[in-house]
Amino acid sequence: MNALAAFALLTLKSPRDAAMQILARDWPREALWTAFLLSVVLNTSVYTLQQVLFPLPPEVLLPRFAPGAYFAVILVLQLSFIAMLTTTGRWLGGQGDLPALLALVTWLQLLQAALNGAIVAVFLVLPALAALLNIAANIVVFFILLHFVNAAHRFGSVWRSLGVVLMASLILVFALLFIVGLIGPANLGLPENV
């Protein structure tokens, strides 16, 4: 446990060094996919805990997922995002492959699940501080993601990795909008005029 905490601290302090250590290992395929599924399960658990402790008021028009549906959505979104990071990175001249980005994003998701769990605990005591910590955590996770993508694709520039992340995100958003348009907003429980 101390090794995990030390590595999490290294990731927060020096994301590039943490990424290089992750990439230096030859991870077995089963270990990568098991860790990835664990990260989705942990993020689903934190989401479910948030829904139980702090349910959204009915007037807030955000989709509410059952734990199983949330797990499926996050699983598909994360896999699609990793594939898009790989594809767009290679399109911009990067050298990263799917297993490398899977390893890096999986570690980042495990770290984010731990941060979100800690924020939920702080919210029980100091809600205002928890809201600030949530914003800070999202900024830090984004910053780490940029360094991870940079290390995976060997760009030598965080700006190019920012381009990769933005392109991957936009492609994913357009794909989701297309799918929602095909399915129909009413079938997803959303108002039709949105």
C-alpha positions in Angstrom: 0.0 0.0 0.0 2.9 2.4 0.8 4.3 1.8 -2.7 0.9 2.7 -4.3 0.7 5.9 -2.2 4.3 6.8 -3.1 3.6 6.2 -6.8 0.4 8.3 -6.6 2.4 11.1 -5.0 5.0 10.8 -7.8 2.2 11.0 -10.3 0.9 14.2 -8.8 4.4 15.8 -8.4 6.0 14.6 -11.7 3.5 13.0 -14.1 6.2 12.6 -16.8 8.4 10.4 -14.5 5.4 8.4 -13.4 4.4 7.8 -17.1 7.9 6.7 -18.0 7.9 4.2 -15.2 4.5 2.8 -16.3 5.7 2.6 -19.9 9.0 1.0 -19.0 7.1 -2.1 -17.7 5.9 -4.9 -20.0 2.4 -5.3 -18.6 0.7 -8.7 -19.3 -2.5 -8.2 -21.3 -4.6 -9.8 -18.6 -3.2 -7.5 -15.9 -4.0 -4.4 -18.1 -7.6 -5.4 -18.7 -8.2 -6.4 -15.2 -6.8 -3.1 -13.9 -8.9 -1.3 -16.4 -12.1 -3.1 -15.3 -11.2 -2.4 -11.7 -10.9 1.3 -12.4 -14.4 1.3 -14.0 -15.8 -0.6 -11.0 -14.2 1.8 -8.5 -15.5 4.9 -10.4 -18.9 3.3 -10.6 -18.8 2.7 -6.8 -17.9 6.3 -6.1 -20.7 7.6 -8.5 -23.2 5.3 -6.8 -22.1 6.5 -3.3 -22.5 10.1 -4.5 -26.0 9.4 -5.8 -27.0 7.8 -2.5 -25.5 10.5 -0.2 -26.2 13.6 -2.4 -29.1 12.9 -4.8 -29.7 15.5 -7.5 -33.0 17.4 -7.2 -35.6 16.4 -9.8 -35.5 19.8 -11.5 -31.9 19.2 -12.5 -32.0 17.9 -16.1 -29.0 15.6 -15.9 -29.3 11.9 -16.7 -29.4 9.6 -13.7 -27.9 6.1 -14.3 -28.4 2.9 -12.3 -25.0 1.5 -11.3 -25.0 -1.2 -14.0 -25.9 1.4 -16.7 -23.3 3.8 -15.4 -20.7 1.0 -15.5 -21.5 0.2 -19.1 -21.5 3.8 -20.2 -18.1 4.5 -18.5 -16.7 1.3 -19.9 -17.6 2.2 -23.5 -16.6 5.9 -23.1 -13.2 5.1 -21.6 -12.4 2.4 -24.3 -13.5 4.8 -27.0 -11.5 7.7 -25.5 -8.3 5.5 -25.3 -8.8 4.4 -28.9 -9.3 8.0 -30.0 -6.1 9.1 -28.1 -4.2 6.4 -29.9 -5.6 7.2 -33.3 -5.4 11.0 -33.2 -1.9 10.8 -31.6 -0.6 8.6 -34.4 -2.3 10.9 -36.9 -0.2 13.8 -35.4 3.0 11.8 -35.7 3.0 10.1 -32.3 4.3 6.6 -31.6 2.0 5.5 -28.8 0.0 2.3 -29.1 -3.2 1.0 -27.5 -1.6 -1.0 -24.6 0.6 2.0 -23.6 -2.3 4.4 -23.5 -4.5 1.7 -21.8 -1.9 1.4 -19.0 -1.6 5.1 -18.5 -5.3 6.0 -18.6 -6.1 3.0 -16.3 -3.6 4.3 -13.7 -5.1 7.8 -14.1 -8.6 6.4 -13.6 -7.6 4.5 -10.5 -6.0 7.7 -9.1 -9.1 9.7 -10.0 -11.4 7.2 -8.2 -9.3 7.6 -5.1 -9.4 11.4 -5.4 -13.2 11.4 -5.9 -13.6 9.1 -2.9 -11.6 11.4 -0.7 -13.7 14.4 -2.0 -16.9 12.6 -1.1 -15.5 12.1 2.4 -14.6 15.8 2.7 -18.0 16.8 1.4 -19.6 15.2 4.4 -17.7 17.5 6.7 -16.9 20.7 4.7 -19.1 20.9 1.5 -17.6 24.3 0.3 -14.0 22.9 0.6 -15.1 19.7 -1.2 -16.4 21.8 -4.2 -13.1 23.6 -4.5 -11.2 20.3 -4.1 -13.3 18.8 -6.9 -12.4 21.6 -9.3 -8.7 21.4 -8.3 -8.7 17.6 -8.7 -10.2 17.8 -12.2 -7.6 20.4 -13.3 -4.8 18.2 -11.9 -6.1 15.0 -13.6 -6.3 16.9 -16.9 -2.7 18.2 -16.4 -1.6 14.6 -15.7 -3.4 13.3 -18.8 -1.6 15.8 -21.0 1.8 14.6 -19.7 0.7 10.9 -20.0 -0.3 11.4 -23.6 2.9 13.3 -24.3 5.0 10.4 -22.8 3.0 7.7 -24.7 3.4 9.3 -28.1 6.9 10.7 -27.4 5.9 14.1 -28.7 8.3 16.2 -26.6 5.6 18.8 -26.4 2.6 19.1 -24.0 0.9 21.4 -26.6 0.8 18.5 -29.1 -0.7 16.2 -26.5 -3.3 19.0 -25.8 -4.2 18.9 -29.5 -4.6 15.1 -29.3 -6.8 15.2 -26.2 -9.0 18.0 -27.7 -9.3 16.1 -31.0 -10.1 12.8 -29.3 -12.7 14.6 -27.1 -14.4 16.3 -30.0 -14.6 13.1 -32.0 -16.1 11.3 -29.1 -18.7 14.1 -28.4 -19.8 14.2 -32.1 -20.1 10.4 -32.1 -22.2 10.5 -28.9 -24.4 13.2 -30.4 -24.9 11.2 -33.5 -25.8 8.1 -31.5 -28.2 10.0 -29.3 -29.8 11.5 -32.5 -30.3 7.9 -33.8 -31.7 6.5 -30.6 -33.8 9.6 -29.9 -33.6 11.8 -26.8 -37.0 10.6 -25.5 -35.8 7.0 -25.4 -33.0 8.1 -23.1 -35.3 10.0 -20.8 -34.2 13.4 -22.1 -36.6 16.1 -23.2 -37.1 16.1 -27.0 -36.4 19.8 -27.4 -32.9 19.6 -26.0 
